Amino acid sequence: MKSMKFFKLRHLTVVCPECETVFATFELARTPPVDKNTPIEADLHRILPDPELRAALLATCPNCLHTWWLSSFSEHYFLPQVVPDTPPLEPSKKFAHAVQTGRKNNVHFLDRAVLALNGYWCSREEGLTGEKFLKLARTEMAAALKDTSWVGNRGRYNYLMAEILRLLGEFAEADQYYQKVDRNSRLPRELTEKMRSFAQGGNKAPVRLPPHIVEEIFVPKSAVSA
């Protein structure tokens, strides 16, 4: 795993889009590019060396607790040292607040499912199981996949749903979703078949992707050939 020195957090000042409070937070300003040896698990998330890095993808207003992706907050010219700080939340709890914000603002189930998954990954980076976030992700993802109105890579989200269910130990249900993963998912068939076999064998453990699968999914061909 790459050391923290390859990542960079930046202190900055932002404006809450909900109540216009100006406050200081951190931004994940530098992340090393993915290569075949980058630690990535079968649910397609990159393992980060510190939960604060993932938490820095979000911002939480100290006034109204509006929590969403940092990119939705406008940067302000005040110095971070002269404005209130973001609340001192445990990293994964920021994702719980973000799901609540999403529900309050009637954001789509799929966006909330992605936030819940990030909460699970952040919990794991904290050394916790993250099972509550997994169950939340299952609820939101199931609702998203039932909604036929959105256009996107449903094959890949079917795969993610299968992984959520496998990690929860719901193996029969996971198997049904692995079977829905199609060519449009742009995932190697080898991966889907391997993870389906794990579900059929009752394996609910997190699984690290081998380098050749990481390379096939995440590394651009131009980078491989360079």
BALOBA-1460 file (C-alpha; in Angstrom, 3 decimals):
// residues 226
<rec num="1" residu="m" x="0.000" y="0.000" z="0.000"/>
<rec num="2" residu="k" x="1.227" y="3.462" z="-0.824"/>
<rec num="3" residu="s" x="2.299" y="5.625" z="2.097"/>
<rec num="4" residu="m" x="0.432" y="8.769" z="3.098"/>
<rec num="5" residu="k" x="3.298" y="10.826" z="1.698"/>
<rec num="6" residu="f" x="2.019" y="10.145" z="-1.825"/>
<rec num="7" residu="f" x="-1.341" y="11.724" z="-0.945"/>
<rec num="8" residu="k" x="-1.948" y="15.373" z="-0.102"/>
<rec num="9" residu="l" x="-4.668" y="17.113" z="1.900"/>
<rec num="10" residu="r" x="-5.211" y="20.849" z="1.395"/>
<rec num="11" residu="h" x="-6.837" y="23.155" z="3.958"/>
<rec num="12" residu="l" x="-9.324" y="25.482" z="2.282"/>
<rec num="13" residu="t" x="-12.349" y="27.667" z="2.938"/>
<rec num="14" residu="v" x="-15.733" y="26.963" z="1.356"/>
<rec num="15" residu="v" x="-19.326" y="28.246" z="1.373"/>
<rec num="16" residu="c" x="-22.234" y="26.011" z="2.323"/>
<rec num="17" residu="p" x="-24.717" y="25.920" z="-0.589"/>
<rec num="18" residu="e" x="-27.567" y="25.375" z="1.882"/>
<rec num="19" residu="c" x="-27.113" y="28.150" z="4.495"/>
<rec num="20" residu="e" x="-24.141" y="30.128" z="3.064"/>
<rec num="21" residu="t" x="-21.960" y="29.608" z="6.141"/>
<rec num="22" residu="v" x="-18.263" y="30.082" z="5.396"/>
<rec num="23" residu="f" x="-16.068" y="27.422" z="7.000"/>
<rec num="24" residu="a" x="-12.774" y="25.559" z="6.710"/>
<rec num="25" residu="t" x="-12.381" y="21.963" z="5.608"/>
<rec num="26" residu="f" x="-9.864" y="19.673" z="3.917"/>
<rec num="27" residu="e" x="-9.646" y="18.620" z="0.285"/>
<rec num="28" residu="l" x="-7.971" y="15.524" z="-1.118"/>
<rec num="29" residu="a" x="-5.715" y="17.512" z="-3.403"/>
<rec num="30" residu="r" x="-3.369" y="14.794" z="-4.665"/>
<rec num="31" residu="t" x="-3.852" y="11.071" z="-5.214"/>
<rec num="32" residu="p" x="-1.276" y="8.812" z="-6.882"/>
<rec num="33" residu="p" x="-2.420" y="7.357" z="-10.218"/>
<rec num="34" residu="v" x="-3.648" y="3.783" z="-10.264"/>
<rec num="35" residu="d" x="-1.239" y="1.144" z="-11.489"/>
<rec num="36" residu="k" x="-1.497" y="-2.638" z="-11.495"/>
<rec num="37" residu="n" x="-0.160" y="-2.833" z="-7.933"/>
<rec num="38" residu="t" x="-2.663" y="-0.363" z="-6.471"/>
<rec num="39" residu="p" x="-4.686" y="-2.089" z="-3.713"/>
<rec num="40" residu="i" x="-8.236" y="-2.457" z="-5.035"/>
<rec num="41" residu="e" x="-10.892" y="-4.837" z="-3.781"/>
<rec num="42" residu="a" x="-13.471" y="-6.829" z="-5.706"/>
<rec num="43" residu="d" x="-16.185" y="-4.259" z="-5.021"/>
<rec num="44" residu="l" x="-14.044" y="-1.940" z="-7.176"/>
<rec num="45" residu="h" x="-12.860" y="0.446" z="-4.467"/>
<rec num="46" residu="r" x="-9.334" y="1.659" z="-3.966"/>
<rec num="47" residu="i" x="-8.048" y="1.036" z="-0.443"/>
<rec num="48" residu="l" x="-6.772" y="4.314" z="1.002"/>
<rec num="49" residu="p" x="-4.085" y="4.408" z="3.714"/>
<rec num="50" residu="d" x="-6.080" y="6.700" z="6.017"/>
<rec num="51" residu="p" x="-9.861" y="7.209" z="6.467"/>
<rec num="52" residu="e" x="-9.388" y="10.990" z="6.563"/>
<rec num="53" residu="l" x="-8.465" y="10.880" z="2.873"/>
<rec num="54" residu="r" x="-11.848" y="9.454" z="1.866"/>
<rec num="55" residu="a" x="-13.675" y="11.726" z="4.323"/>
<rec num="56" residu="a" x="-12.031" y="14.724" z="2.620"/>
<rec num="57" residu="l" x="-14.109" y="13.986" z="-0.481"/>
<rec num="58" residu="l" x="-17.029" y="15.442" z="1.489"/>
<rec num="59" residu="a" x="-17.645" y="18.696" z="3.327"/>
<rec num="60" residu="t" x="-19.897" y="19.156" z="6.374"/>
<rec num="61" residu="c" x="-21.258" y="22.575" z="7.301"/>
<rec num="62" residu="p" x="-20.737" y="23.397" z="11.004"/>
<rec num="63" residu="n" x="-23.983" y="25.398" z="11.050"/>
<rec num="64" residu="c" x="-26.631" y="23.251" z="9.326"/>
<rec num="65" residu="l" x="-24.708" y="19.940" z="8.932"/>
<rec num="66" residu="h" x="-25.388" y="19.901" z="5.186"/>
<rec num="67" residu="t" x="-22.964" y="17.243" z="3.953"/>
<rec num="68" residu="w" x="-22.196" y="16.503" z="0.319"/>
<rec num="69" residu="w" x="-19.338" y="16.035" z="-2.110"/>
<rec num="70" residu="l" x="-16.798" y="18.820" z="-1.644"/>
<rec num="71" residu="s" x="-17.068" y="19.708" z="-5.353"/>
<rec num="72" residu="s" x="-20.583" y="21.072" z="-4.686"/>
<rec num="73" residu="f" x="-19.208" y="23.728" z="-2.284"/>
<rec num="74" residu="s" x="-17.804" y="26.974" z="-3.685"/>
<rec num="75" residu="e" x="-14.330" y="27.956" z="-2.515"/>
<rec num="76" residu="h" x="-14.084" y="31.226" z="-0.546"/>
<rec num="77" residu="y" x="-11.204" y="33.712" z="-0.408"/>
<rec num="78" residu="f" x="-11.051" y="33.900" z="3.432"/>
<rec num="79" residu="l" x="-8.091" y="32.140" z="5.045"/>
<rec num="80" residu="p" x="-9.039" y="28.841" z="6.747"/>
<rec num="81" residu="q" x="-7.496" y="30.089" z="10.008"/>
<rec num="82" residu="v" x="-10.099" y="32.878" z="10.414"/>
<rec num="83" residu="v" x="-13.327" y="30.912" z="9.853"/>
<rec num="84" residu="p" x="-15.056" y="28.092" z="11.781"/>
<rec num="85" residu="d" x="-13.832" y="24.556" z="11.184"/>
<rec num="86" residu="t" x="-15.947" y="21.730" z="9.857"/>
<rec num="87" residu="p" x="-17.353" y="19.610" z="12.743"/>
<rec num="88" residu="p" x="-14.899" y="17.047" z="14.220"/>
<rec num="89" residu="l" x="-16.779" y="13.984" z="12.965"/>
<rec num="90" residu="e" x="-15.365" y="10.488" z="12.713"/>
<rec num="91" residu="p" x="-14.517" y="10.004" z="9.013"/>
<rec num="92" residu="s" x="-17.175" y="7.407" z="8.191"/>
<rec num="93" residu="k" x="-19.904" y="9.402" z="9.997"/>
<rec num="94" residu="k" x="-19.547" y="12.098" z="7.365"/>
<rec num="95" residu="f" x="-20.967" y="9.609" z="4.861"/>
<rec num="96" residu="a" x="-23.924" y="8.895" z="7.153"/>
<rec num="97" residu="h" x="-24.617" y="12.645" z="7.244"/>
<rec num="98" residu="a" x="-24.296" y="12.761" z="3.450"/>
<rec num="99" residu="v" x="-26.904" y="10.027" z="3.005"/>
<rec num="100" residu="q" x="-29.222" y="11.971" z="5.333"/>
<rec num="101" residu="t" x="-28.615" y="15.125" z="3.272"/>
<rec num="102" residu="g" x="-29.383" y="13.158" z="0.108"/>
<rec num="103" residu="r" x="-32.652" y="11.886" z="1.526"/>
<rec num="104" residu="k" x="-33.613" y="15.367" z="2.743"/>
<rec num="105" residu="n" x="-33.028" y="16.764" z="-0.754"/>
<rec num="106" residu="n" x="-34.667" y="13.793" z="-2.524"/>
<rec num="107" residu="v" x="-31.433" y="12.851" z="-4.290"/>
<rec num="108" residu="h" x="-31.641" y="9.678" z="-6.368"/>
<rec num="109" residu="f" x="-31.212" y="6.278" z="-4.718"/>
<rec num="110" residu="l" x="-28.119" y="5.576" z="-6.812"/>
<rec num="111" residu="d" x="-26.269" y="8.626" z="-5.481"/>
<rec num="112" residu="r" x="-27.176" y="7.605" z="-1.938"/>
<rec num="113" residu="a" x="-26.028" y="4.038" z="-2.582"/>
<rec num="114" residu="v" x="-22.622" y="5.306" z="-3.747"/>
<rec num="115" residu="l" x="-22.336" y="7.419" z="-0.583"/>
<rec num="116" residu="a" x="-23.254" y="4.440" z="1.586"/>
<rec num="117" residu="l" x="-20.640" y="2.315" z="-0.173"/>
<rec num="118" residu="n" x="-18.037" y="4.994" z="0.477"/>
<rec num="119" residu="g" x="-19.116" y="4.944" z="4.126"/>
<rec num="120" residu="y" x="-18.455" y="1.202" z="4.192"/>
<rec num="121" residu="w" x="-15.042" y="1.636" z="2.591"/>
<rec num="122" residu="c" x="-14.201" y="4.454" z="4.996"/>
<rec num="123" residu="s" x="-15.260" y="2.294" z="7.959"/>
<rec num="124" residu="r" x="-12.970" y="-0.456" z="6.733"/>
<rec num="125" residu="e" x="-10.134" y="2.083" z="6.515"/>
<rec num="126" residu="e" x="-10.935" y="2.947" z="10.150"/>
<rec num="127" residu="g" x="-10.505" y="-0.726" z="11.076"/>
<rec num="128" residu="l" x="-14.260" y="-1.363" z="11.499"/>
<rec num="129" residu="t" x="-16.564" y="-3.830" z="9.733"/>
<rec num="130" residu="g" x="-18.873" y="-1.187" z="8.242"/>
<rec num="131" residu="e" x="-21.813" y="-3.622" z="8.173"/>
<rec num="132" residu="k" x="-24.389" y="-0.888" z="8.856"/>
<rec num="133" residu="f" x="-23.188" y="0.988" z="5.783"/>
<rec num="134" residu="l" x="-23.323" y="-2.206" z="3.707"/>
<rec num="135" residu="k" x="-26.934" y="-2.766" z="4.716"/>
<rec num="136" residu="l" x="-27.725" y="0.848" z="3.890"/>
<rec num="137" residu="a" x="-26.011" y="0.452" z="0.496"/>
<rec num="138" residu="r" x="-28.082" y="-2.673" z="-0.173"/>
<rec num="139" residu="t" x="-31.329" y="-0.800" z="0.523"/>
<rec num="140" residu="e" x="-30.431" y="2.199" z="-1.638"/>
<rec num="141" residu="m" x="-28.923" y="0.149" z="-4.493"/>
<rec num="142" residu="a" x="-31.941" y="-2.185" z="-4.631"/>
<rec num="143" residu="a" x="-34.235" y="0.832" z="-4.970"/>
<rec num="144" residu="a" x="-31.970" y="2.337" z="-7.644"/>
<rec num="145" residu="l" x="-31.942" y="-0.837" z="-9.738"/>
<rec num="146" residu="k" x="-35.736" y="-1.079" z="-9.587"/>
<rec num="147" residu="d" x="-36.007" y="2.416" z="-11.074"/>
<rec num="148" residu="t" x="-35.991" y="2.007" z="-14.851"/>
<rec num="149" residu="s" x="-35.927" y="5.753" z="-15.550"/>
<rec num="150" residu="w" x="-32.168" y="6.320" z="-15.226"/>
<rec num="151" residu="v" x="-29.624" y="5.597" z="-17.930"/>
<rec num="152" residu="g" x="-26.223" y="4.264" z="-16.918"/>
<rec num="153" residu="n" x="-23.991" y="1.217" z="-16.684"/>
<rec num="154" residu="r" x="-26.536" y="-1.085" z="-15.090"/>
<rec num="155" residu="g" x="-24.310" y="-4.110" z="-15.628"/>
<rec num="156" residu="r" x="-21.632" y="-2.651" z="-13.384"/>
<rec num="157" residu="y" x="-24.163" y="-1.653" z="-10.718"/>
<rec num="158" residu="n" x="-25.618" y="-5.161" z="-10.833"/>
<rec num="159" residu="y" x="-22.100" y="-6.385" z="-10.138"/>
<rec num="160" residu="l" x="-21.727" y="-3.956" z="-7.215"/>
<rec num="161" residu="m" x="-25.078" y="-5.107" z="-5.827"/>
<rec num="162" residu="a" x="-23.876" y="-8.700" z="-6.086"/>
<rec num="163" residu="e" x="-20.727" y="-7.796" z="-4.148"/>
<rec num="164" residu="i" x="-22.725" y="-5.957" z="-1.469"/>
<rec num="165" residu="l" x="-24.894" y="-9.034" z="-1.004"/>
<rec num="166" residu="r" x="-21.906" y="-11.422" z="-0.976"/>
<rec num="167" residu="l" x="-20.146" y="-9.308" z="1.665"/>
<rec num="168" residu="l" x="-23.349" y="-9.440" z="3.751"/>
<rec num="169" residu="g" x="-23.462" y="-13.226" z="3.401"/>
<rec num="170" residu="e" x="-26.650" y="-13.193" z="1.293"/>
<rec num="171" residu="f" x="-25.201" y="-15.625" z="-1.214"/>
<rec num="172" residu="a" x="-28.300" y="-16.797" z="-3.130"/>
<rec num="173" residu="e" x="-29.354" y="-13.201" z="-3.785"/>
<rec num="174" residu="a" x="-25.789" y="-12.285" z="-4.761"/>
<rec num="175" residu="d" x="-25.733" y="-15.111" z="-7.307"/>
<rec num="176" residu="q" x="-28.825" y="-13.705" z="-9.017"/>
<rec num="177" residu="y" x="-27.148" y="-10.328" z="-9.494"/>
<rec num="178" residu="y" x="-23.852" y="-11.799" z="-10.754"/>
<rec num="179" residu="q" x="-25.916" y="-13.429" z="-13.504"/>
<rec num="180" residu="k" x="-27.212" y="-9.999" z="-14.558"/>
<rec num="181" residu="v" x="-23.723" y="-8.625" z="-15.232"/>
<rec num="182" residu="d" x="-23.474" y="-8.188" z="-19.006"/>
<rec num="183" residu="r" x="-20.781" y="-7.228" z="-21.505"/>
<rec num="184" residu="n" x="-21.761" y="-3.569" z="-21.206"/>
<rec num="185" residu="s" x="-20.399" y="-3.573" z="-17.635"/>
<rec num="186" residu="r" x="-16.890" y="-3.556" z="-19.156"/>
<rec num="187" residu="l" x="-15.765" y="-5.903" z="-16.390"/>
<rec num="188" residu="p" x="-13.668" y="-9.000" z="-17.138"/>
<rec num="189" residu="r" x="-15.745" y="-12.149" z="-17.260"/>
<rec num="190" residu="e" x="-13.006" y="-13.791" z="-15.229"/>
<rec num="191" residu="l" x="-13.768" y="-11.432" z="-12.335"/>
<rec num="192" residu="t" x="-17.529" y="-11.978" z="-12.344"/>
<rec num="193" residu="e" x="-17.156" y="-15.744" z="-12.541"/>
<rec num="194" residu="k" x="-14.564" y="-15.823" z="-9.750"/>
<rec num="195" residu="m" x="-16.678" y="-13.712" z="-7.401"/>
<rec num="196" residu="r" x="-19.768" y="-15.747" z="-8.254"/>
<rec num="197" residu="s" x="-17.870" y="-18.906" z="-7.331"/>
<rec num="198" residu="f" x="-16.924" y="-17.303" z="-4.003"/>
<rec num="199" residu="a" x="-20.599" y="-16.558" z="-3.321"/>
<rec num="200" residu="q" x="-21.576" y="-20.098" z="-4.251"/>
<rec num="201" residu="g" x="-18.903" y="-21.364" z="-1.849"/>
<rec num="202" residu="g" x="-20.175" y="-19.196" z="1.016"/>
<rec num="203" residu="n" x="-17.187" y="-16.836" z="1.066"/>
<rec num="204" residu="k" x="-18.161" y="-13.402" z="2.400"/>
<rec num="205" residu="a" x="-14.631" y="-12.081" z="2.958"/>
<rec num="206" residu="p" x="-13.322" y="-8.954" z="1.192"/>
<rec num="207" residu="v" x="-11.150" y="-9.952" z="-1.778"/>
<rec num="208" residu="r" x="-8.193" y="-8.059" z="-3.242"/>
<rec num="209" residu="l" x="-8.042" y="-7.933" z="-7.039"/>
<rec num="210" residu="p" x="-4.952" y="-9.475" z="-8.652"/>
<rec num="211" residu="p" x="-2.678" y="-7.057" z="-10.566"/>
<rec num="212" residu="h" x="-3.759" y="-8.189" z="-14.045"/>
<rec num="213" residu="i" x="-7.446" y="-7.521" z="-13.241"/>
<rec num="214" residu="v" x="-6.628" y="-4.106" z="-11.738"/>
<rec num="215" residu="e" x="-4.694" y="-3.282" z="-14.879"/>
<rec num="216" residu="e" x="-7.490" y="-4.442" z="-17.196"/>
<rec num="217" residu="i" x="-10.197" y="-2.407" z="-15.425"/>
<rec num="218" residu="f" x="-8.444" y="0.700" z="-14.172"/>
<rec num="219" residu="v" x="-5.261" y="1.351" z="-16.125"/>
<rec num="220" residu="p" x="-5.678" y="2.997" z="-19.573"/>
<rec num="221" residu="k" x="-4.189" y="0.952" z="-22.398"/>
<rec num="222" residu="s" x="-1.989" y="3.910" z="-23.344"/>
<rec num="223" residu="a" x="-0.435" y="3.808" z="-19.862"/>
<rec num="224" residu="v" x="0.146" y="0.058" z="-20.110"/>
<rec num="225" residu="s" x="1.858" y="0.312" z="-23.498"/>
<rec num="226" residu="a" x="3.971" y="3.344" z="-22.580"/>
